[in-house]
Amino acid sequence: MLLLSRLAENLFWIGRYVERAENTARLLNVNYYATLETAGRAREYWMPLLELTGGDAELRAKYGRLDARAVSSWLAFDRDNPSSIASSVAHARENARGLRDRIPSEMWETLNRSYLNLCFGNEAVLDRDGLFEYCAAARDASQFFFGIAFATLPRDEGWSFMRAGQMLERGDNALRVLQSRYRGIDADLVSDPAGRALQEQRWVSVLKGSSAYEAYRKRVHTGIDIHRIGEFLLLDEYFPRSVRYSAENLYDALTQIERCHPGQHPEITRLSRWLVARLQYSHITDILEGDDPSLEELLGDFNRVGAAINAAYFQQE
């Protein structure tokens, strides 16, 4: 049975919001503790992270400063920030409320529990040095939710829409992280030993923010190499948080949806297949040095797929 566009949209955005909460939690936790180890260099860590969520203008307007405490509050608890952990979880729960009769009760229960645990936090969490536990709870809640979905949700159209939202969000986030680094101060190798050590520490933070550090070290035995990190996070076909893996799984989910609507929206599968092909056949030097395709173009491809999904499936009623 075909889903109503409203229900499909709710499932799609649940996938996006839960994934977004996890991504923000990973990046916030890694960056917060990295700044504690590098006093006086907080801006080098926080600005790329803030750029992922629209810049620092709104944060400065509200808090009047840019430091670890203000950024942590903005990204973790602040409901005025639509990309914060609390906002993402609250939006996911709101979308799930209308689906309580369409999804397993365990999925609703874990989202509701996450809402109660995460959406009423404030700076008292920072006062008791509880940010690590808060971010870990957000990460674990996301993995728990998707684990329950994987184990209990029928592999029908609803599953495919939720999976498409999750993979679209994951690929988009990974590209934005890499864009902020390869277009910033870490694009080129630093020559002096002290500066090189700090640069390597920032790239380790990028890997840890994607839970990729151990997987990268297992695959690459030459240490922290800027190009090899980009190759791993962009083009690895086996790492679950790489851009290529996200694009391939996004295409698979959209192909499953297309089977329920045969021939109605061929542009969506065409766009998503084009994205997969670009990642399959590109070399890392083409992307990072030749801009063929550039990180911006790949991000634009993800955005075009998202816009096409919205136009085709969510604006019909």
WONORMO-V753323 format. One record per pair of residues at least 12 apart in sequence whose ideal C-beta (glycine too) atoms are under 10 Angstrom apart, sorted by the first residue. I is the first residue (numbers start at 1). J is the second residue. Records with the same first field share a line. If there is no record, write none. Layout:
I->J  J
//
This chain:
1->156  157  260
2->156  157  260  261
3->102  156  157  158  160  161  257  260  313
4->102  316  317
5->310  312  313  314  315  316  317
6->98  99  314  316  317
7->95  98  99  102  103  157  158  161
8->157  158  160  161  162  164  165  257  260  309  313  314  316
9->95  161  165  309  310  313  314  315  316  317
10->92  94  95  96  97  98  99  102  103  158  161  162  165  314
11->95  96  99  102  103  149  153  157  158  159  160  161  162  163  164  165
12->95  158  160  161  162  163  164  165  166  168  169  253  257  306  309  310  313  314
13->91  92  94  95  96  161  162  165  169  314
14->91  92  93  94  95  96  99  103  107  111  145  149  158  161  162  165  166
15->92  95  145  146  149  159  160  161  162  163  164  165  166  167  168  169  170  253
16->88  91  92  95  162  164  165  166  167  168  169  170  172  306
17->82  83  87  88  89  90  91  92  93  94  95  96  111  142  165  166  169
18->88  89  91  92  93  95  96  110  111  114  138  141  142  143  144  145  146  149  162  165  166  169
19->88  92  142  145  146  162  165  166  167  168  169  170  171  172  173  246
20->53  82  83  84  85  87  88  89  91  92  142  165  166  169  170  172  173
21->83  84  85  86  87  88  89  90  91  92  114  118  135  138  139  141  142  145  169
22->85  88  89  135  138  139  140  141  142  143  145  146  166  169  170  173  211
23->52  83  85  88  138  139  142  169  170  172  173  174  176  177  209  210  241
24->49  52  53  75  76  81  83  84  85  86  87  88  135  138  139  173  209
25->75  76  85  88  89  118  131  134  135  136  137  138  139  140  141  142  209
26->135  136  138  139  142  173  177  208  209  210  211  241
27->45  48  49  52  53  75  135  173  177  205  206  208  209  210
28->46  49  71  72  74  75  76  84  85  131  134  135  138  209
29->72  76  131  132  133  134  135  136  138  139  208  209
30->45  49  135  204  205  206  207  208  209  210  211  213
31->44  45  46  48  49  50  68  71  72  75  202  205  206  208  209
32->45  46  49  68  69  71  72  75  76  126  131  132  135
33->45  68  131  132  135  205  208
34->46  68  201  202  204  205  208  209
35->67  68  71  72  205
36->68
37->201
38->198  201  202
41->198  201  202
42->66  67  68  71
43->56  66  67
44->184  185  186  198  199  202
45->68  71  201  202  205
46->59  66  67  68  70  71  72  74  75
47->66  71  180  184  185
48->176  177  179  180  181  183  184  185  186  202  205  206
49->71  75  176  177  180  205  209
50->66  71  74  75  180
51->176  177  179  180  183  184
52->75  83  172  173  176  177  179  180
53->74  75  81  82  83  84  176
54->81  82  83
56->70  71  74
58->74  78  80  81  82
59->71  73  74  75  78  80  81
60->74
61->80
62->74  78  80  81
63->78
68->126  131
69->123  126  127  131
70->123
72->123  125  126  131  134  135
73->121  122  123  125  126  131
75->87  135
76->118  121  122  123  125  126  131  134  135  138
77->118  119  120  121  122  123  124  125  126  134
78->122  123
79->119
84->118  119
85->114  118  119  121  134  135  137  138  139  141  142
86->115  118  119  120  121  122  134  138
87->119
88->118  119  138  142  169
89->111  114  115  116  117  118  119  138  141  142  145
90->111  114  115  118  119
92->111  114  115  141  142  145
93->108  111  112  113  114  115  116  119
94->111  115
95->111  165
96->108  110  111  112  115  145
97->111  112
99->158  162
100->112
102->153  158
103->148  149  152  153  154  158  159  162
104->148  149  151  152  153  154
105->148  152
106->144  145  147  148  149  151  152  153
107->144  145  146  148  149  152  153  162
108->145  148
109->145  148
110->141  142  144  145  146  147  148  149
111->141  144  145  148
113->141  144  145
114->137  138  140  141  142  144  145
115->141
117->134  137  138  141
118->134  135  137  138  141
121->134  137  138
139->211
142->166
146->162  163  166
149->162  163  166
150->163
155->256
156->256  257  260
157->253  256  257  259  260  261  313
158->257
159->253  256  257
160->252  253  254  255  256  257  258  259  260
161->253  254  256  257  309  313  314
162->253
163->249  250  252  253  254  256  257
164->249  250  251  252  253  254  256  257  268  272  305  306  309  313
165->250  253  306  309
166->246  249  250  253
167->245  246  247  248  249  250  251  252  253  254  272  302  305
168->246  247  249  250  253  254  272  302  303  305  306  309
169->246  250  302  306
170->210  240  241  242  243  245  246  247  249  250  302
171->241  242  243  244  245  246  247  248  249  250  275  279  298  299  301  302  305  306
172->243  246  298  299  302  303  305  306
173->209  210  241  243  246  302
174->206  209  210  212  233  234  241  242  243  244  245  246  298  299  302
175->233  234  243  246  295  296  297  298  299  300  301  302  303
176->295  299  302
177->206  209  210  233
178->206  210  229  230  233  234  243  287  288  295  298  299
179->294  295  296  298  299
180->206  295
181->202  203  205  206  226  229  230  233  295
182->226  227  229  230  287  288  294  295
183->294  295  296
184->202
185->198  199  202
186->198  199  200  202  203  206  226  229
187->226  288
188->226
189->225  226  227
196->224
197->224
199->224  226
200->223  224  225  226
201->224
202->224
203->216  224  225  226  229  230
204->216  217  224  229
206->224  226  229  230  233
207->224  229  232  233
209->241
210->229  232  233  239  240  241  242
211->239  240  241
212->229  232  233  236  239  240  241  242
215->232  236  238  239  240  241  242
216->228  229  231  232  233  236  239
219->231  232  236  238  239
220->232
226->288
227->284  285  287  288  289
228->284
229->284
230->243  284  285  287  288  295
231->283  284  285  287  288
232->284
234->279  282  284  287  288  295  298
235->279  280  281  282  283  284  287
237->279  280
242->279
243->275  279  287  295  298  299  302
244->275  276  278  279  280  282  298
245->279
246->275  276  279  302
247->272  273  274  275  276  277  278  279  280  298  301  302  305
248->272  273  275  276  279  280
249->276
250->272  275  276  302  305  306  309
251->268  269  271  272  273  274  275  276  277  305
252->272  276
253->272
254->268  269  271  272  273  305  308  309  312
255->268  269  272  273
257->269  309  312  313
258->272  312
261->312  313
264->312  313
265->308  309  311  312  313
267->304  305  308  311  312
268->304  305  307  308  309  311  312  313
269->305  308
270->305  308
271->301  302  304  305  306  307  308  309
272->301  302  304  305  308  309
274->301  304  305
275->293  297  298  300  301  302  304  305
276->301
278->292  293  297  298  301
279->293  298  301
282->298
//
